[in-house]
Amino acid sequence: MKKVTTFEELVEEANQLNLYKKLIAQLNKDLLFANINLEFDEEVLPSSLKLILHETVYKLIQEKFNDYLNLLYIVDVSEEKIKQLDGSDAIQLSEQVTFLILKREWQKVWFKNKI
C-alpha cells in the first residue's frame, strides 16, 4: 500500500486496484454502525463523495459532537492524528477529518483485499 497524502491519490489507488466500490461499501457500513443517516451509492463520483462526507462531518462537529466522536471511534481514526489538527477553523478541520476517515477506510479495504 502506497502512502497516500491526498484524496486524489487515495481515489487513484483505489481505482487502480478496482477497490473503489469496496471503499464505498466499507464507508457505508461504518456510517450505519455510527448511526449516521448517510449512505453512498457505489457509483458515487469521488468529488461528490468528498463533498457530501465533508458537509456531513462539518455538521456533526457543529451540531452533534457526540455523534462525530462516535463516528471517529467506529471508523478507528487515530486519536493522535486528530489531536495534531488545528481546530481553529471548523471548515478546514472537517475537511482534514474527512480525509482521515477516508484514509482509514481505505486501509481497512486494502488490508482485507490482501488477506
C-alpha positions in Angstrom: 0.0 0.0 0.0 1.4 3.3 -1.0 1.3 6.2 1.5 -1.5 8.4 0.3 -1.2 12.1 1.2 -4.2 13.5 -0.8 -7.7 12.5 -1.6 -6.9 12.3 -5.3 -4.0 9.8 -4.6 -6.4 7.7 -2.5 -9.0 7.5 -5.2 -6.4 6.8 -7.9 -5.0 3.9 -5.9 -8.5 2.5 -5.1 -9.4 2.7 -8.8 -6.2 1.1 -9.9 -6.8 -1.9 -7.6 -10.5 -2.0 -8.5 -11.4 -1.4 -4.9 -13.3 1.9 -5.1 -16.7 0.2 -4.7 -15.4 -1.7 -1.7 -14.2 1.6 -0.2 -17.8 2.9 -0.5 -19.2 -0.2 1.0 -16.9 0.0 4.0 -17.7 3.6 4.5 -21.4 2.9 4.3 -21.0 0.0 6.8 -19.3 2.2 9.3 -21.7 5.1 8.8 -24.5 2.7 9.6 -22.8 1.4 12.7 -22.3 5.0 13.9 -26.0 5.8 13.3 -25.2 8.5 10.8 -28.1 8.9 8.3 -26.0 8.8 5.2 -25.5 6.1 2.5 -23.5 6.5 -0.7 -24.4 4.8 -3.9 -21.5 2.6 -5.1 -21.3 4.6 -8.3 -20.9 7.9 -6.5 -18.3 10.2 -8.1 -15.2 10.8 -6.0 -15.8 14.5 -6.0 -19.4 14.0 -4.7 -18.2 11.6 -2.1 -15.7 14.0 -0.8 -18.1 17.0 -0.8 -21.0 15.2 0.9 -18.9 13.5 3.5 -17.1 16.8 4.2 -20.5 18.5 4.7 -21.7 15.7 7.0 -18.5 15.8 9.2 -18.8 19.6 9.4 -22.5 19.3 10.6 -21.6 16.6 13.1 -18.8 18.8 14.6 -21.1 21.8 14.8 -24.4 20.2 15.8 -23.9 16.6 17.0 -20.4 16.4 18.5 -21.0 13.1 20.3 -22.1 11.5 17.1 -18.9 12.9 15.5 -16.8 11.3 18.2 -18.7 8.0 17.8 -18.0 8.1 14.1 -14.3 8.6 14.6 -14.4 5.7 17.1 -16.3 3.3 14.7 -14.0 4.2 11.8 -11.0 3.9 14.1 -9.3 7.2 13.2 -6.2 7.7 15.3 -6.7 10.0 18.2 -3.2 11.2 17.9 -3.8 12.3 14.3 -7.0 14.2 15.3 -5.1 16.0 18.1 -2.5 17.1 15.6 -5.1 19.0 13.6 -5.7 22.7 14.0 -9.3 23.1 15.3 -9.5 26.9 14.9 -11.3 26.7 11.6 -14.2 24.2 11.6 -14.4 24.0 7.8 -10.8 23.3 7.4 -10.8 20.8 10.4 -13.8 18.9 8.9 -12.0 18.7 5.6 -8.9 17.2 7.2 -11.0 14.8 9.3 -12.9 13.7 6.2 -9.6 12.8 4.6 -8.5 10.9 7.7 -11.8 9.0 7.7 -11.4 8.0 4.1 -7.8 7.2 4.5 -8.6 4.8 7.4 -11.5 3.2 5.5 -9.1 2.7 2.6 -6.6 1.0 4.9 -9.3 -1.4 6.0 -10.3 -2.2 2.5 -6.7 -2.6 1.3 -5.8 -5.0 4.1 -8.9 -7.1 3.7 -8.1 -7.4 0.0 -4.5 -8.6 0.8 -5.7 -11.4 3.1 
